[in-house]
Amino acid sequence: MTTTYAVLSEGLEKRFGEVRALRGLDLAVPAGTVCGVLGPNGAGKTTAVRVLTTLLRPDAGSARIAGHDLVREAAAVRRAIGVTGQYATVDGDLTGRQNLRLFARLHRVRNPAGRAAELLDRFGLAEAADRPAATWSGGMRRRLDLAASLIRRPQVLFLDEPTTGLDPAGRGEIWNAVRELSEEGTTILLTTQYLEEADRLADDIALVDRGRVAHTGSPRHLKALIGSYAQAVVADPGALAEAAGVLDRLTGGEPTLDPAHGTVGAVSRDSTLTLPRLVRELDAAGVPLLDASLRPPTLDEVFLRLTGDSLAGDGLTGDSLTGDSPAGGSLAGDDKEIAA
């Protein structure tokens, strides 16, 4: 069976002076799936999104978005995509209904009022539709921004940190919307600073490191590559070194100590390690335990093991589309050539 890719890039490169932001980025996103793009600051995630959405012209390599060549058919690419940046770009002085009608008219959508009403109802915003957007909650404004990016019913939706700054309730609302869009067949490429978000939403994850995709796979597959995570909480901080020695021997991984919380943990390379064995070995070494656990690794631990970098040091991602992207929730329908 032939797989149809909504986003397919090969060897994408992009330089900014002496800085090589992309160093041969290869990415393949099957149609109708959610791809989470993770990596530390400076890894090249947002540069990749800017290139794939035609905001920047690649220096080398090629890509096809929704079947269109990224460079030769840039206008067709823009008609096929939607983009939502890190921060809501709707006009706070306009009502929600006016915002969506404006976007619909800019994109030459037939019956702008009807399309606006449809999206307001879909995202649960109809009751507040005639109030200025500035009076809405952060979660509501983000949903309005997402609705604006769907005015033209894009085949591929690029979401750059869509839940930044939202409380758990607002984040959950966006997650539900993303799931619904995916179920309807929209392909979604998602960058996020929330590891839990990628874990819950993404069918596949691309770990980006130094301008390349270092590893790809489902969250479960990536976690299975490095085994489990063993952790001990000791009653006496003076026993941390002894506990670290036991974990080093049992797991084959490099233990990480947290004296402030009395914990030591390590990724286990031994797939046969069990929790009872871990507890027995710590007890035999005379380590006074408060707790011990053996669990699947987090995505941060996966990235640390596979690339040697942590996702958490400076925050998973701090860059966004908003600085250089045009105002509005979507690029779809923009027929102007945009090049670096």
C-alpha positions in Angstrom: 0.0 0.0 0.0 1.4 3.4 -1.0 1.5 6.0 1.7 0.3 9.5 0.8 2.4 12.2 2.5 0.9 15.6 3.2 4.3 17.0 4.1 7.5 15.5 2.6 10.8 17.2 2.7 14.3 16.0 1.7 17.6 17.6 2.6 16.2 21.0 3.4 18.9 23.5 4.3 18.7 27.1 5.5 21.5 29.5 6.5 21.4 32.8 8.3 24.9 34.1 7.6 27.3 31.7 9.2 24.6 29.9 11.1 23.2 26.7 9.6 19.7 26.6 11.0 18.7 23.6 8.9 21.3 21.0 7.9 19.4 18.5 5.6 16.0 18.2 7.2 14.1 15.1 6.1 10.5 14.9 7.2 7.6 12.7 6.1 4.1 13.3 7.5 1.4 10.9 6.3 -1.9 12.6 5.3 -4.5 12.8 8.1 -2.0 12.4 11.0 -0.6 14.6 13.7 3.2 15.0 13.7 4.7 16.6 16.8 8.0 18.4 16.3 10.2 18.5 19.4 13.6 19.9 20.1 15.5 22.4 22.3 15.9 26.1 21.5 18.0 26.6 18.4 17.3 23.1 17.1 15.7 24.4 13.9 12.0 23.7 14.6 10.6 27.1 13.8 12.9 27.7 10.9 11.6 24.4 9.5 8.0 25.6 9.9 8.8 28.9 8.3 10.3 27.2 5.3 7.5 24.7 5.0 4.9 27.5 5.1 6.8 29.5 2.4 7.8 32.3 4.8 11.4 31.5 4.0 13.0 30.1 0.9 15.2 27.1 1.4 18.8 27.3 0.4 18.9 23.7 -0.7 16.7 20.6 -0.7 13.1 20.1 -1.7 9.7 19.7 -0.2 6.1 19.0 -1.3 3.2 20.2 0.8 -0.3 18.7 0.0 1.2 17.5 -3.3 2.6 20.9 -4.3 6.3 21.8 -4.8 7.3 24.2 -2.0 9.2 26.6 -4.3 7.8 26.3 -7.7 4.1 26.1 -6.5 4.4 28.4 -3.5 1.0 30.0 -4.1 -0.7 26.6 -4.3 1.0 25.6 -1.1 -0.4 28.7 0.7 -3.9 27.9 -0.6 -3.6 24.4 0.9 -2.4 25.3 4.4 -3.4 27.1 7.6 -1.0 28.4 10.2 -1.7 29.3 13.8 1.2 31.0 15.6 2.2 31.0 19.3 0.0 34.0 20.2 -3.5 34.8 19.2 -3.5 37.3 16.3 -7.2 38.2 16.2 -8.2 41.9 16.6 -9.4 42.5 20.1 -11.4 45.5 19.1 -13.6 43.4 16.8 -16.1 40.9 17.9 -15.5 37.2 17.3 -18.0 37.2 14.5 -16.4 40.3 12.8 -12.9 38.8 13.1 -14.0 35.6 11.2 -16.0 37.5 8.6 -12.9 39.7 8.0 -10.7 36.6 7.4 -13.4 35.1 5.2 -13.6 38.2 3.0 -9.8 38.4 2.8 -9.7 34.8 1.5 -12.6 35.4 -0.9 -14.7 32.8 0.8 -18.3 32.6 -0.5 -20.8 33.6 2.1 -18.4 35.0 4.8 -21.2 35.4 7.3 -22.3 31.8 7.0 -18.7 30.4 7.3 -18.1 32.6 10.3 -21.3 31.4 12.0 -20.3 27.8 11.2 -16.9 28.1 12.8 -18.2 30.0 15.9 -20.7 27.2 16.5 -18.1 24.5 15.9 -15.7 25.9 18.5 -18.3 26.7 21.1 -18.0 30.5 20.6 -21.4 31.4 19.4 -22.7 32.7 22.7 -19.8 35.2 22.9 -19.7 35.9 19.2 -20.9 39.5 19.3 -18.6 40.6 22.2 -15.2 42.2 21.5 -12.5 39.5 21.4 -10.5 41.5 24.0 -13.1 40.6 26.6 -12.7 36.9 25.9 -10.6 34.5 28.0 -7.2 33.3 26.7 -8.6 29.9 25.8 -11.5 31.4 23.8 -9.2 33.8 21.9 -6.9 30.8 21.0 -9.9 28.9 19.7 -10.9 31.9 17.7 -7.4 32.1 16.2 -7.6 28.4 15.4 -11.0 28.9 13.8 -9.5 31.7 11.6 -6.8 29.4 10.3 -9.6 27.0 9.2 -11.5 29.6 7.1 -10.3 27.9 3.8 -10.6 24.3 5.1 -6.8 23.7 4.8 -5.4 20.3 4.0 -2.4 20.8 6.2 -2.5 22.8 9.4 0.7 24.1 11.1 0.4 24.8 14.8 3.3 26.5 16.5 2.9 26.2 20.3 -0.9 26.6 20.1 -1.5 26.3 23.9 1.3 28.6 25.2 0.1 30.5 28.2 -3.2 28.7 28.6 -4.5 27.2 31.8 -5.3 23.5 31.9 -8.9 24.0 30.9 -8.0 26.2 27.9 -5.3 23.7 26.9 -7.8 20.9 27.0 -10.2 22.8 24.7 -7.5 23.2 22.1 -6.5 19.5 22.5 -10.1 18.5 21.8 -10.2 20.7 18.7 -7.0 19.3 17.4 -8.2 15.7 17.9 -11.4 16.5 16.0 -9.6 18.0 13.1 -7.3 15.0 12.9 -10.3 12.6 12.9 -11.8 14.6 10.0 -8.6 14.0 8.0 -6.7 17.3 8.5 -2.9 16.8 8.6 -1.4 18.6 11.5 2.2 19.5 12.1 2.5 20.6 15.8 5.4 22.3 17.6 4.9 22.4 21.3 6.7 23.3 24.6 4.5 20.8 26.5 5.8 17.3 26.4 2.5 15.9 27.6 0.8 17.7 24.7 2.9 15.8 22.1 2.5 12.6 24.0 -1.3 12.9 23.9 -1.9 14.3 20.5 0.9 13.1 18.1 0.7 10.0 16.0 4.3 10.4 15.3 7.1 12.6 16.7 10.1 14.1 15.0 13.0 14.8 17.3 14.9 17.8 15.8 18.5 18.3 16.8 21.0 20.7 15.2 18.9 21.3 12.1 18.2 17.7 11.4 15.5 15.1 12.3 17.5 12.9 14.7 14.7 10.3 15.3 11.1 9.7 14.3 8.4 7.4 15.6 5.3 7.2 17.7 5.7 8.2 21.3 5.4 4.6 22.4 8.0 3.5 19.8 10.5 6.2 20.9 10.1 5.3 24.5 10.6 1.6 23.8 13.9 2.4 22.2 15.5 3.3 25.5 13.8 1.1 28.0 12.4 2.1 31.4 13.3 4.7 33.9 14.4 3.6 37.4 14.2 6.0 40.3 14.8 5.7 44.0 13.8 8.2 46.8 16.1 7.8 49.8 15.4 8.5 53.4 19.0 9.7 54.0 20.6 12.1 51.5 23.9 10.7 52.5 22.9 7.4 50.8 22.4 9.0 47.4 25.9 8.0 46.2 25.3 4.4 47.2 21.9 4.4 45.5 23.5 5.9 42.4 26.0 3.1 42.3 23.3 0.4 42.5 21.3 2.1 39.7 24.5 2.5 37.6 25.1 -1.3 37.9 21.6 -2.4 37.3 20.6 0.0 34.5 23.8 0.6 32.6 22.7 4.3 32.3 24.2 7.4 33.9 22.4 8.2 37.1 21.1 11.7 37.8 21.0 12.8 41.4 18.7 15.4 42.9 20.0 16.0 46.5 17.3 18.6 47.3 14.6 15.9 46.8 16.6 12.9 47.8 16.1 11.2 44.4 18.4 9.4 42.0 17.3 8.0 38.6 18.6 6.5 35.5 17.3 5.2 32.1 17.7 1.4 32.1 19.3 -0.3 29.2 18.3 -3.7 30.7 14.8 -4.6 29.4 14.6 -7.4 32.0 15.0 -5.1 35.0 11.9 -5.4 37.4 10.8 -3.2 40.3 11.2 -6.1 42.9 14.8 -6.6 41.8 15.5 -2.9 42.0 14.2 -2.8 45.5 16.0 -5.9 46.6 19.3 -4.6 45.3 18.9 -1.2 47.0 18.0 -2.9 50.3 21.0 -5.3 50.0 23.2 -2.3 49.6 21.8 -0.8 52.8 20.1 2.2 51.1 17.2 3.4 53.3 14.3 3.8 50.8 11.2 6.0 51.0 10.0 5.0 47.5 11.2 3.3 44.3 9.7 3.2 40.9 10.2 1.7 37.4 8.2 3.5 34.7 8.3 4.3 31.0 10.6 7.2 30.2 9.4 10.7 29.5 9.9 12.3 26.1 12.6 14.5 27.6 14.5 11.4 28.8 14.1 9.9 25.3 15.5 13.0 23.7 18.4 13.2 26.2 19.3 9.6 25.6 19.0 9.7 21.8 20.6 13.0 21.1 22.6 13.9 24.2 20.6 17.1 24.8 17.8 17.9 27.1 14.5 19.4 26.0 14.0 21.0 29.3 17.0 23.2 29.8 15.8 26.4 28.1 12.2 25.3 27.7 11.2 22.9 25.0 10.8 25.7 22.5 10.8 29.4 22.9 10.7 30.5 19.2 7.5 31.1 17.3 6.0 32.2 14.0 4.6 35.4 15.3 7.6 37.6 14.9 7.9 37.2 11.1 4.5 36.0 10.0 1.8 38.2 8.6 -1.1 39.2 10.8 -4.0 36.8 10.8 -4.6 33.2 11.7 -3.8 31.6 8.3 -1.6 31.9 5.3 -4.0 30.1 3.0 -4.9 31.9 -0.1 -2.0 34.3 0.0 -0.8 34.4 -3.7 2.2 36.6 -3.1 5.7 35.1 -3.3 7.5 35.2 0.0 11.2 34.6 0.0 14.0 35.2 2.4 
